[in-house]
Amino acid sequence: MKPLSIPVRAIGPASQVEDEPLQYLDIPHEMATFRMPSVPQRTDQEALSEARSVLDEFADALGPWDPASSPIGPRLGVSGVSPGALAVINQMLGEGEVSIQIAGPEPMRIQESVFTGIWRVRPLNGHGEMTGDWIEAAALPEVVMRTASAAESRVAPVTLPEGTMNSPALLQEIESAMRAWRPNAPAHVVNLTLFPLTPEDHRVLELALPVGPVAMISRGFGNCRITSSLARNVWRVQYFNTMNTLILNTLEVVAAPEVALAAADDLNDSRERLGELVAWMAADLSA
């Protein structure tokens, strides 16, 4: 009989090959931390003074606001601000981790600033031209909540094709959670990553829960992509690692996914930091 050749791989102490490089997934090298924005160099003093006045007015409006009891805070229009002052405001507020787009007849572009929960909201016309501009403090801008909630009270009817397996039960669970939803209730999360789903199942979910008008992306360690659906209070939340590989895919029945919301503590912290920024700008003007 011909002997079998079976490769043997040694394990245990002293079995590793020292010259063999260690293989591992890339991870972020830095953690994003808050840094106070810097005043632009060679800025016109008049523009800097106007920008400080605008931010000071907004900081004053934040004073009596309690984020814990009211997630939607004050807002201040900046459409009439001079171009020079607006450039200073843009640099002072910067860009934070969350970006939002709203599609439809009244499209919006929304960007969180470096101050968590302080947003720049810009409505657009049909040609993509900006028709407004304001600063808003909120766990999530009011227009996002309003747009997402203007959806159907049930999932869309779907004819089940051959090959479906778990999607009918999932849709029943989603509809039951939609009926049971109440304001401030915790999210009902369906983890699609754990379910064996056929291609037909995925297609059924796409047809029953079409993509809605709100799309968000939150950048941190990897990306979290959040989209509303045309079923009220139903969101698709997908987490991607730094290699852009989908690692968690969920459906959430909730007014807005928690990962997109600025916490009350963060909002209070941003209010304090914005006040410090205004004071710093005033000191720069007097220097």
C-alpha positions in Angstrom: 0.0 0.0 0.0 1.3 3.5 -0.9 1.9 5.5 2.2 -0.1 8.7 2.7 1.7 12.0 2.8 0.0 14.0 5.5 1.5 17.5 6.3 2.1 18.1 10.0 2.0 21.6 11.5 3.7 21.9 14.8 2.0 23.9 17.6 2.9 24.9 21.0 6.1 26.4 22.6 9.0 27.0 20.2 6.9 26.0 17.2 6.5 29.6 15.8 8.6 30.8 13.0 10.3 34.0 14.2 10.8 35.4 10.7 7.2 35.1 9.7 5.4 38.5 10.0 2.3 38.7 12.2 -0.9 39.2 10.3 -3.6 41.4 11.8 -6.4 43.8 10.7 -5.6 47.5 10.5 -7.0 49.5 13.4 -7.1 53.3 13.8 -3.8 54.8 15.0 -5.5 57.8 16.6 -8.6 58.5 18.6 -10.6 61.5 17.6 -10.5 64.0 20.4 -11.9 67.5 20.7 -9.5 70.3 19.9 -10.4 74.0 20.2 -10.5 75.5 16.7 -7.9 78.1 15.8 -8.7 81.6 14.6 -7.8 82.0 11.0 -4.6 83.9 10.4 -4.7 87.3 8.7 -8.5 87.5 9.3 -10.1 90.9 8.9 -10.9 92.2 12.4 -14.3 93.4 11.3 -15.2 89.9 10.0 -13.8 88.3 13.2 -15.9 90.7 15.3 -19.0 89.9 13.4 -18.4 86.1 13.6 -17.8 86.4 17.4 -21.1 88.3 17.8 -23.0 85.6 15.9 -21.5 82.8 18.0 -22.0 84.8 21.1 -25.7 85.2 20.3 -26.1 81.5 19.7 -24.2 80.7 22.9 -26.6 83.0 24.8 -29.6 81.2 23.3 -28.1 77.9 24.6 -28.1 79.2 28.2 -31.6 78.4 29.3 -31.9 75.2 27.2 -32.1 71.8 29.0 -31.1 69.0 26.6 -32.3 66.4 29.0 -35.9 67.5 28.9 -36.0 68.8 25.3 -33.8 67.2 22.7 -34.5 70.0 20.2 -32.7 73.2 21.1 -32.4 76.7 19.7 -31.3 77.6 16.2 -29.9 80.8 14.6 -29.9 81.7 11.0 -26.6 82.8 9.4 -27.8 83.4 5.8 -27.4 87.2 6.2 -23.8 87.0 7.7 -21.1 88.6 5.5 -18.9 86.2 3.5 -15.8 87.0 5.6 -17.5 86.4 8.9 -19.2 83.3 7.6 -15.7 81.9 6.6 -14.6 82.5 10.2 -17.7 80.8 11.6 -17.2 77.8 9.2 -13.6 77.4 10.5 -14.6 77.8 14.2 -17.4 75.2 14.0 -15.5 72.8 11.7 -16.8 69.4 10.8 -17.7 66.6 13.3 -18.3 62.9 12.9 -21.9 62.9 11.7 -23.1 63.9 8.2 -26.8 63.8 7.1 -28.5 64.1 3.7 -32.3 64.4 3.3 -33.6 63.6 -0.2 -37.0 64.6 -1.7 -38.7 67.8 -2.8 -37.0 69.7 0.0 -33.4 68.3 0.1 -31.1 69.1 3.0 -27.4 68.9 3.8 -26.6 68.7 7.4 -23.2 68.5 9.1 -22.4 68.2 12.8 -19.7 70.6 14.0 -16.7 69.7 16.1 -19.0 70.6 19.0 -21.2 67.5 19.5 -24.8 68.3 18.9 -24.2 71.6 17.2 -25.3 71.3 13.6 -25.1 73.3 10.4 -28.3 72.8 8.4 -28.6 73.9 4.8 -31.8 73.4 2.7 -31.3 73.2 -1.1 -33.5 73.9 -4.1 -34.1 71.5 -7.0 -30.9 72.7 -8.6 -28.8 71.9 -5.5 -28.4 75.5 -4.7 -28.4 76.5 -1.0 -31.6 78.4 0.0 -30.9 78.7 3.7 -28.3 78.2 6.4 -28.6 78.0 10.2 -26.9 76.7 13.3 -29.0 74.3 15.4 -28.4 72.6 18.8 -30.1 69.3 19.1 -29.6 65.6 19.8 -30.6 65.3 16.1 -31.9 68.3 14.0 -35.7 68.7 14.1 -36.0 68.4 10.3 -34.5 65.0 10.4 -36.9 63.7 13.0 -39.9 65.3 11.2 -38.9 63.9 7.8 -38.3 60.4 9.0 -41.6 60.3 10.9 -43.6 61.2 7.8 -43.7 57.6 6.7 -46.2 54.8 6.4 -47.6 53.2 9.5 -46.9 49.7 8.2 -44.5 47.8 6.0 -45.2 47.7 2.3 -47.1 44.7 1.1 -44.8 42.1 -0.7 -45.6 39.0 -2.7 -43.2 36.3 -1.3 -41.2 34.6 -4.0 -39.9 31.1 -3.8 -36.8 30.7 -1.8 -37.8 33.0 1.1 -37.0 31.5 4.5 -36.9 33.9 7.5 -38.1 37.2 6.0 -41.8 36.6 6.6 -41.2 36.1 10.3 -38.9 39.1 10.5 -41.5 41.3 8.9 -44.2 40.2 11.4 -41.8 41.0 14.2 -41.1 44.5 12.7 -44.8 45.2 12.3 -45.5 44.1 15.8 -42.8 46.4 17.1 -44.1 49.3 15.1 -47.6 48.9 16.6 -46.1 48.7 20.1 -43.8 51.7 19.6 -44.2 54.6 22.1 -42.3 57.9 22.4 -39.0 57.5 24.3 -39.3 53.7 24.2 -36.1 51.8 23.8 -35.2 50.6 20.4 -36.4 47.2 19.2 -33.4 45.8 17.4 -33.4 43.0 14.9 -29.9 41.7 14.2 -29.8 40.6 10.6 -26.2 39.5 11.0 -27.3 36.5 13.1 -30.1 35.4 10.8 -29.6 32.9 7.9 -31.2 34.9 5.0 -31.4 33.8 1.4 -31.0 36.3 -1.4 -34.8 36.2 -1.8 -35.1 37.1 1.9 -32.9 40.2 1.4 -35.0 41.2 -1.6 -38.2 40.8 0.4 -36.9 43.1 3.2 -35.8 45.7 0.6 -39.2 45.7 -1.0 -41.1 45.8 2.3 -38.9 48.4 3.9 -37.8 50.7 1.0 -35.1 53.2 1.6 -36.4 56.5 3.0 -35.3 60.1 2.6 -32.8 60.3 5.4 -29.3 59.0 5.2 -26.6 59.5 7.8 -23.0 58.4 8.3 -21.2 58.5 11.6 -17.4 58.3 11.5 -15.5 56.9 14.4 -13.6 53.6 14.5 -14.9 52.6 11.1 -18.3 53.9 9.8 -21.9 53.6 10.9 -24.3 54.1 8.0 -27.9 54.8 9.0 -30.9 55.1 6.6 -34.5 55.7 7.3 -37.1 53.5 5.6 -40.6 54.2 4.3 -42.0 52.4 7.3 -42.4 54.8 10.2 -39.7 54.5 12.9 -37.9 51.7 11.1 -34.2 52.3 10.4 -31.4 50.3 8.9 -28.2 50.6 10.8 -25.0 49.1 9.4 -21.6 49.1 11.0 -18.4 48.8 8.9 -14.9 48.3 10.2 -11.9 50.3 9.1 -11.5 47.9 6.1 -15.0 48.9 5.0 -16.3 45.4 5.8 -19.9 45.1 7.0 -19.6 43.7 10.6 -23.1 44.4 12.0 -26.4 44.8 10.1 -29.5 45.7 12.0 -33.0 46.9 11.7 -34.2 49.2 14.5 -37.7 50.3 15.4 -37.2 53.6 17.2 -37.7 57.3 16.7 -34.0 57.7 15.9 -31.1 55.3 16.4 -29.1 56.0 19.5 -25.8 55.9 17.7 -26.9 59.1 15.7 -28.0 61.1 18.8 -25.9 63.5 20.7 -26.2 62.7 24.5 -27.4 65.4 26.9 -24.1 65.3 28.7 -22.3 65.9 25.3 -24.7 68.8 24.5 -24.0 70.4 27.9 -20.3 70.0 27.3 -20.6 71.6 23.8 -22.4 74.6 25.3 -19.5 75.1 27.8 -16.9 74.8 25.1 -18.7 77.1 22.7 -18.8 79.7 25.5 -15.0 79.2 25.9 -14.6 79.7 22.2 -16.5 83.0 22.2 -14.4 84.3 25.2 -11.2 83.2 23.4 -12.3 85.1 20.2 -13.0 88.2 22.3 -9.5 88.0 23.8 -8.0 87.7 20.4 -9.9 90.8 19.2 -8.6 92.8 22.2 -5.0 91.6 21.8 
